[in-house]
Amino acid sequence: MTSVSYLRRIFIATLLAAAALPPSASAQSDPAAAVSGVWIDDEGRAGIEIKRCSSGVCGTIVWLKDPKQPNGKMLTDQNNPDMSKRSRPICGLQIIGEGSPAEKGAWDGGWVYDPEEGKSYSVELTPKEGKSLQVHGYLGVKALGETMTWTRAPDNLVRCVP
């Protein structure tokens, strides 16, 4: 057997083996996977579950360090500019929506709602090495926004909503 035919056989065998492999994880995975999961906010006061939804990615508050007001009642969306929404519980409240996949696994063009201020902002979500999520809220101009770093919640986090 000549060395050329031997190399040809190895080349063909390599091609066949590669064709039999499943597609790479990045090619078959959901682009939302990197930002999906439960994240603890930068102040350690809330856990937000981010997952794919019909409008892109959505984030819902699923854990609160202090779920009650000083009077013992559950926290509500009391600062919402829409009076009809002020009785909504904070736990279970959607605070992130929409957005589109952007570069390097980020999601941009969505919105984030801050229930403490009763205001919504544009948001960009950027995963950082699997353990943290950069959340950049802004009004119109990204350079004038604020960036927070959220960390992945432990698997045993006790949720305030099912």
C-alpha positions in Angstrom: 0.0 0.0 0.0 1.4 3.4 -1.0 1.5 6.2 1.5 -0.9 8.3 -0.7 -3.6 5.7 -0.5 -3.0 5.2 3.2 -3.4 9.0 3.8 -6.5 9.0 1.5 -8.1 6.3 3.6 -7.4 8.2 6.8 -8.8 11.4 5.3 -12.0 9.6 4.2 -12.4 7.9 7.5 -12.0 11.2 9.3 -14.6 12.8 7.1 -17.1 9.9 7.7 -16.5 10.1 11.5 -17.1 13.8 11.5 -20.3 13.4 9.6 -21.6 10.9 12.1 -21.1 13.2 15.0 -24.0 15.3 16.3 -23.9 19.0 15.5 -21.9 21.1 18.0 -23.6 22.3 21.1 -23.5 25.9 20.0 -25.1 25.1 16.7 -28.0 23.1 18.2 -28.5 25.0 21.4 -31.0 27.7 22.0 -29.4 31.2 21.9 -31.2 32.0 25.2 -29.5 29.2 27.0 -26.6 31.3 28.2 -28.8 33.8 29.9 -31.5 31.3 31.1 -31.7 30.3 34.7 -32.3 31.9 38.0 -30.0 34.9 38.8 -29.5 36.8 42.1 -29.5 40.6 41.6 -26.5 42.7 42.4 -27.8 43.6 45.9 -28.7 40.0 46.8 -32.3 41.0 47.4 -34.2 39.2 44.5 -33.9 36.1 42.3 -35.0 36.5 38.7 -35.7 33.5 36.5 -34.8 34.3 32.9 -36.1 32.0 30.1 -37.1 32.0 26.5 -40.6 33.3 25.9 -42.6 34.2 22.7 -41.2 37.7 22.7 -37.5 36.8 23.2 -36.4 36.3 26.8 -38.5 37.0 29.9 -37.5 37.5 33.5 -39.7 37.0 36.5 -39.0 37.5 40.2 -39.1 34.1 41.8 -37.3 34.8 45.1 -37.1 37.7 47.5 -34.8 38.1 50.5 -37.5 40.1 52.3 -40.9 39.3 50.6 -42.9 41.3 53.1 -43.3 45.0 54.0 -42.7 46.2 57.6 -46.4 45.8 58.3 -46.3 42.1 57.4 -48.1 42.4 54.1 -46.5 41.0 50.9 -44.6 43.4 48.8 -46.6 44.8 45.9 -45.8 46.9 42.8 -46.8 50.0 44.8 -44.6 52.4 42.8 -46.1 51.5 39.4 -47.3 54.6 37.5 -50.4 52.6 36.5 -52.6 52.8 39.7 -54.4 49.6 38.6 -51.2 47.6 38.9 -50.1 48.7 42.3 -51.6 45.8 44.1 -49.7 43.2 42.0 -47.4 41.1 44.1 -43.7 41.6 43.5 -43.1 37.9 43.7 -44.1 36.5 40.3 -43.8 39.9 38.6 -42.3 39.9 35.1 -39.5 42.5 35.1 -37.7 41.6 31.8 -39.1 41.1 28.4 -38.5 41.0 24.7 -35.0 41.5 23.3 -33.2 39.9 20.5 -30.1 37.8 20.2 -27.0 40.0 19.8 -23.3 39.4 19.6 -21.4 37.0 21.8 -24.5 35.4 23.4 -25.9 38.8 24.6 -29.6 39.8 24.3 -30.4 43.4 23.5 -33.4 45.6 22.7 -35.6 44.4 25.5 -36.9 46.1 28.6 -36.3 45.8 32.3 -38.8 47.1 34.9 -37.6 48.4 38.3 -40.4 48.0 40.8 -38.7 50.1 43.4 -38.8 53.1 41.0 -41.8 52.1 38.9 -39.8 52.7 35.8 -38.8 50.7 32.7 -35.5 50.9 30.9 -34.0 49.3 27.8 -31.8 46.4 28.7 -28.9 44.4 27.4 -28.1 41.0 29.0 -24.6 39.6 28.6 -23.5 36.3 30.1 -20.1 36.2 31.7 -18.3 32.8 32.0 -21.5 31.0 33.0 -21.6 32.2 36.6 -22.6 35.8 36.2 -24.8 37.9 34.0 -24.1 41.5 33.1 -27.4 43.5 33.1 -27.1 46.9 31.5 -30.1 49.2 31.8 -30.3 52.4 29.8 -32.6 55.1 28.5 -31.8 55.6 24.8 -28.0 55.8 25.0 -26.1 52.8 26.3 -23.2 54.9 27.4 -25.4 56.7 29.9 -26.8 53.5 31.4 -26.0 51.5 34.5 -24.4 48.0 34.6 -25.1 45.5 37.3 -23.7 42.0 37.7 -26.0 39.3 38.7 -24.8 35.8 39.9 -26.3 32.4 39.3 -28.6 31.3 42.1 -28.0 28.1 43.9 -30.1 25.1 42.8 -31.7 24.8 46.2 -33.1 28.4 46.2 -36.6 28.4 47.8 -38.9 30.1 45.4 -41.7 32.4 46.5 -43.8 31.3 43.5 -44.2 27.8 42.2 
